């Protein structure tokens, strides 16, 4: 038996409902289907499953798309299809209108470049008939329409050449007449087909290097009274933010004139939170619900963790089929994942308060595969139906808060770990990690339930008292209010762990002369600690971890704290300092958030709050989410050995060698952390599970599901009253 546990973050905030008036139709948990008819006629830049044969040319692309358009969706029955989605458990539909190639699948009067059939109108009508929510997808940033005016509207590089991503010259300038074309298109859809629940805008962006097209030049000159070539870095960044903001406001004004309550979002909405605070405040804040593409279970988890405590609904996407694109063949692309993997991936989002959209692709005739993608969708929807009651109105459980800070709304970006430790993080995943992600990965890997705190879109105030430990990462930005809250938390008996540069940056990202929380840490800043140094634990300190020679670290001087470890060879500068503050305790480690320090972080967390509350032994890898509901704890044990694959477009396929059937697992629950346990039940049937009581813990032996096992942990106090929910 192997002891293997990966723990997923969940919020210590309640209740699960957003309480926002935005996108009220989308309160979690829900399952939407994203689908429609798009073709990959790129040269391979947008996936390997392209249909242009031989060397790509614009002429071949047009010919391939024309051949694909011929007899497209000849067997598509919107009524039957939407009914099948609903019966599978879906509650809504995101249907493709214009994609990056510019081909329009509705009865537009604004361009001749459209599909033979109106695919959008009948689908909207079918969604209404079956009480399904309906959201329309529209690609804003890219358009490879062959009409001459679109080339005039394209972004240009400094040499004046058209800029493109999916196709050469497909990136449209938001300052050109294309802006009005998009608005007119969206208004046209509403006027043609009536009420929609929302609009889902893709590629809502402009090139990072400012476009040199004549329309963008004029807009920049009007705003800054100088040519675009003289733009400073801050001016360029601000211009891009304001371009997106003003365009989104114009879209909202126009579509709201037709339907005042329509919801808007864009692909990636909400993801600028913390990493790009100014952009989040100016652009993301305008979205009525947040959205990100997940696909892999780790990315799905990351999306849910970013959004679960935000003030509006959010969704995470996953591609069920092995391709986004409708092929030339009538057979739908095969599933990219097993039913078990789909359930685990979706449950990873649902259990953390997110919605899920499942992207599905029909065959050329318009039919989906009953034994393929529809079977997978039914598995997802069936799981949600069985467990929805246990997800609604629940509040997540977490031991550890990973503090991401409280950035100012005008901060462009917080410091990155690469900027703090260039030699340690160059070209590593941690170099671009969001604040706190390396520390979070270390503690989750040890088995703790963690939660990111800090967002520009808070659902409610953080209740610090719910956490057993607060961790301050290196690049968290802290304002005076947050610092005061942390002092109160520790003074009242809380535990705090800080590393490296923690507390050296204010809410504007300005580096301070000393730690803002030096009194909590029991140290003061003493400069950089370059050169030779070796981590050495002092005798009787109890510190067992080791760090590699010359690890990244800062120089500090102990003030009120007790030194537990030093840097030998660097004048024995303190490496780990433990400090009492009021009724609480803090530990500061001067090492940076580098992979070599993960073991030290895990040990120090254990020193402060003891072992993780749940430990799993089994033959597979598992992840856990735990929520609170009606005084109980709900533990979701997810099988991560389901053939998970990298997101590689058509190269995706389930692992035929994956373990199938149930797995015998042993759970050990720490009653010091979770409280005395009265009984444990297997849900949804509420079947009692036999438990074995030991000093300080409870053990459970059970057959774990190939996908997700759900347990209700009833406290002893509720058992004594005979309460059952």
C-alpha angles and dihedrals in degrees: 000000000000126000102226127156133159112185122206125217121253134173128265089209129100149249110028095222114097096225087209123133088216116104093350088176090068105059108149145287099050139137118218128181119225110201147131139119121308129147131210105229093151122118089254096286090115099043139319096262096082122147101212108108123219124349111001118243130163089248092054090047092054091046093048092049091047091052091048091049092054110100090351114169093002090153097036111129108185093191094054093040097050091045089054091051091051093047088051089059104265118142099192148013134229105198125193120245117167115001129195094283090063097238109145118214097194131076094271126174093193098078139013090223101099143118121274091245131044100244099170104055098054091045092053089050092050092049090054092048092057097040094250121150111244127210123175122221118217128178105225107172100046130052125160095181107156094222110116096239092066093061088052089054095050124115114253133213122228089275091054096252119141114261123224145164112183091023134009108277096002097125106102125209112241088211094057127085085271085083091066091042090059093047092048090049094053092046089048091056091053093047094046099046108019131223122021130181094223153336121241111203119201128201092014091175148092130221114287088229103065113255117248096209115132094250095053090045091055093047093050092047091050092051102041103020093232137084119277092244088068095054115133119222092256092047091050092049093047092047091055092049093048092045091058094041096051093045092051091048090051091050091050093048093052100044092041089057086064098035114012097195100048114132124227132201137156133212107277095016109161095020093101088067111123094352094064106015096173093052090045092053095045103037114010091049089066093063117099092211132012126240140185137170110245111163096155116068092237091053091045088054091048091053094049091048092052094050110030097095096040125118098247139042119282136190137205121208130220129182111228098184126062090247139032090213132086107236129217088253124083093231113094115238110269121257117278094211143030121257088251093054091047091053092048092047093049094042089053087065100035094051090054096050101266133128121229131220115197112208111217132182127207127208120260092271090056099253127130123215114260091199094038128038095002090053090053091047091051090053091053094045092046092054091049093050091052095047106029091101090059093048100049118089092003125137119213125244124227136169098195132043114208102205114218095178139236107278124194115253090240095053109116094203139335119246115282125226088242090060090050098043106019096168093050103043105034109136094352127125089246090061090075098027118132114253110288098011096117093049090044092052091052095051095042088050088057090053104260122140105237136187132196112228124195128065139160087232106050118183091203141333117298115253099217091185090072091068125080091201138019119204121200112204124209099258100040111127114220132196126199094262093055092046090053091050091052092050090052091048095052094039089056091054105282126142124233134190122191132179139196114323094006110146095013096106128066125212091278092053092252113150113238128219091237139009113291087216099037090130089059094044094045091228142091127218115261103178136263121335104213129163132030118000138147126204111237126177115219119242114273091011092117091224110138103170124108130206129204119262115279094010118181108272145149128235116246139168121221115238112168096350130100114239113232100172137014141199105249112210092030097079088279092285112188114270099176125021128185119202137183115219118180107309092335140074137229134192123199122195115192093206116104128245094274127142090250090063097055093096091051092051091050092050094048092049089052090049090055102041108007129241125338113282096235128040125183130203119189146116094267137055113261137190125200138210121183127195136181121235131164092344093308133104119235114205118198111198109195126197108228093182093082099117096275112192138196115258099257102147111236092001089073117109136152116263107255090202096060119128113260132198129029124326125216108236136175120215122198114197119197107224092193087067101031101033129238112326122220102183143339124221133194111231147255090021094043089230111174115245120213112244133196117213121216133169106290095353148058124221128207128190116197146145106259120216119251085242121018128349116199123202129184112212111202117199118236091245092060092045090054091056092047091238116164128177 
